[in-house]
Amino acid sequence: MTHFIHTCYRIGEIDRSVSFYEKLGFVEARRMTIGDEAINVFMALPGEDEARLELTYNFGVDSYDLGTGYNHIALAVEDLDGTVSRLSLNPIT
C-alpha cells in the first residue's frame, strides 16, 4: 500500500521558514546535519508520528530559481479564515 511520507522543500533561511510553517500548525520534530553540505529540518503536524515536511537548507545557497525549489504543498485546514488571519497578523519578516 502506498502512503505519503513527506514533502521536501529547499529553503534560504531556516528560522524564517520554520516560523512560517509553525503558523500553519506544524511543529519542529528534529534537525539533521548532513556533513558541511546541509541541514534538514523535519516538521510534523501535532499528533502525528511522522514528519510530513522536510526543509533543506543548503550551505552557501541563498535562493533558488523556479523549478529548483519545489512547486507547492497542499493543506486541509479546519478554519481557512482563521489560518489566513494568523498568517496576515503575524507576517514573516
Helices and strands as residue ranges (DSSP letters): E 7-11, H 14-23, E 27-34, E 38-44, E 53-58, H 80-89
